[in-house]
Structures are given as C-alpha cells and as structure tokens.
Amino acid sequence: MRPVVWLAAVLVVALDLFTKQWALNSLEPGERVTVVGDYLSLQLVFNSGAAFSLGEGYTWVLTLVALAVTVGIIYYARRARTGWAIGLAGIALGGAVGNLIDRVFRAPGFAQGHVVDFINYANFFVGNVADIAIVGAAIAFMALSLFGKDKLTGGPSEVADAPADSGDDAEAPAS
C-alpha cells in the first residue's frame, strides 16, 4: 500500500489522540464550554455506542464493526489509483483507527472501551477528530462521485460512460 495512505492515517490518529488527551486533561465530564454560541461547544462525554449513541450496551459488537470497517478501508486503499482516493482513504483509515483504539484500550475494558467525544455540535451530537475525518472523507468521496469520476482509477465512472439514450431504439444501417 502507498506510504501516503499510512502517513495520512498516522497524522489523523496522532491528532485524534492528542485532542482526546487534551479533552481528558482540560474538560470535566458533562460540563459544557461554549465556543460559538449555542452552535459549537466543548463537552467531554464517553460514548459506548455508535453515532448519536446508537447501540449503547453493544460495545463489543461495535468494536468488531469498527475492525471490519478498518479492514475494508485498507482493502479499498490498496486499489486506489488517484491522489484524491489515496489521500481520502488514509484520512478515513486514520479516523477509523482513532475510534478503534478507544474501543479496544479505554475503560471499561478490552474491546468494550468508550470513545472519548468532546466536540458538541449544537446539542445535536458530540464527536471527535476521528469522526470529522470519517465523515469528511465520506462526504468528499460522494462529492467526487457527483463529477462522474471513478475514485479508484481516475477515469470516467460507468454512469458517466453510459451512452445517452436518444429515445430511438432503431439501429442505424451499416454502411
């Protein structure tokens, strides 16, 4: 696999771990520190579930899912051919690994750890840097697909390659 994937992943994991450690040292659990009015604040929470705290009580299942997602991203990254695909795969991998580290190594125990979240988005949900990397990479992949480019090869996608339907099913005579 390309070194750029690993470099991007390591940078995201390092930033994620650094900011989580900062949050653990600087914030009190549950206490909200306003950053931008009611829209953005810092609030330390320990999430045993997935996005929006779904799946609480099934942390070990979420750990297995996170591991499967990580393996899937590595598989995809090995096939990536464009700079965008390679970089975004590394960013997504870093996000997945950042949260997987929490699930595997944080309290309450092995493979049942709670993810450290601290960025509160208007009381809608609380996330972290790993979440930003995962969601940001997914949004970027979707945006690229809107331009009709295959994210693996850089060529036109199958949808963009399909001939336009002229509405006429008759074949032109051979000359």
N, C-alpha and C positions, 0 to 999 in steps of 0.2 A: 504494500500500500504506500501511497505517496507520503513523503515526510510532511507536506503541508497539512494533510489531514491530522496527523499526530500533533503538529505544532499548534494548530488552531484549537484542537481538543485540550491540550495541556494548558494553553493560555486561558481558556474558558474555565477549566477545572480550578486553576490557581486563583482566578478572580472570584469564582464562586466560593471556594473555601476561605479565602481571605475575608470576603464580605460577611460570610456567615460567622466567622470567628469574631469579627468586629461587632456584629449584632449581638452575639452572646456576651461579649465583654461590656457593651455600651448600653444595651436596652434591657429594660425589665419586662419579663413575660406579661403580655396582655396590655401593657401601658402604651398609649398611642402618642407619638411625637409628630406634630403637624409639620409638613414640608411645604405643600401648596394647598392651602385652604382645606376644604373637605375632599379634594380630589386625590391627593397623594400624601401618605404619611408613613412613618416607620412604626412597626408594631411586631414585636417578637412573638411568634407562635410556633408550636411544634406540631406538625401535620402528620398524622398516622395514615391519612387517606391519600387519594389522588387529587386531581384538580377539583377545586370547590369542596374539598374534604370528603369527596365521594369515596366509598369503600373503607371507611374507618372500621377497624376491627379485622380487616383482611390484609394487614400489612405484609405478611409473608407472601401472599398471592401477588400483591403489587410489586414486591421485590423480584419475584420471578418474571413478571411482565416487564419490569424495567430492564432486567437482564436480557430478555428476548428482544426488546427494542434496541438495546445496545448492540447485540449481535447483528440485528437487521441493518442497523446503520453502518456497521463495519462491512457487511456484505455489499451494501449499496455503494459505499465509498470505494471499494475495490474496483467497481465497474465504472465509476465516474470518469468522464473524459474532459469536461470543460473546467476552466478555472472556477467558475461560479459553483458548479456542482461539487467540486473538490473542497472548496472553502466552506460552503454551507454544510456539507457532510461533517467536516471537522468541528464546526460550531455546534451542530446538533449532537454529535458524539460527546463533546465536552459537557453539554447540558445534561444529557442522559447519564453520563458517568458521575457528574457532580451530585445529582439526586440519588443515584445508586449508592454512592459512598455513604450518604446519610442513612439510607435504608439498611445497609449492611453493618455499619460500625457504630451508629449512635444508639443511645438509650431508647427503649428499654432493653434491647438485646440484639444479638446477631440475627440478621435478616428480618428484624422486626422494628428497626430504628425509625424514629420520627424525623421527617425532613424539617430542617430549620428554614422557616419563611419569615420575612421581615419587611417586605415592601407591600404596603396596603394601598390598593387601588380603589379609592372612594368607597371603602367598606364592601366592595363587590367580591373581591378575593384578595388573599395575601400570598405573595410569591417570593422568588429569589432570583439571583442572576442566572442560575441554571434554567429556570423556567423561561426567562427572557430569551436565552439562547435557543431553546427548543421551539418556542412559539415564533420567534423571529425567523429562524431558518425555515420553518414550515410555511410561513407567510411568504417569504422570499421565493421558495420553490413554487408556490401557487402563482405568484406574480409572474415568474419566468414562464410558466406554462401558458399564461394568457398571451404571450408573444409568439406562441407556436413553435418554440424551440425545444428539442429533446434535450433534457437536462443531463443525460449521460454522454451523448455523442456530440452535441452542439449542432446537429443537423435539424432539418425540419421535422416536426413531430408527425405521426401518422395522420392526425386530424388535419394538420396544415397541408400535408402531401396529397390528401384525397382530392380528386378532380371535382371541380364544381359541377353540380347537376344542371344541365342545360334545360331539363324538363322534356327533352326529346329522346325517347327510347330507341328511335330508329338509328341503325348504323349507317355511316356514310359508305357509299360504294367504293370498292377498291379501284385504284386507277393503275 
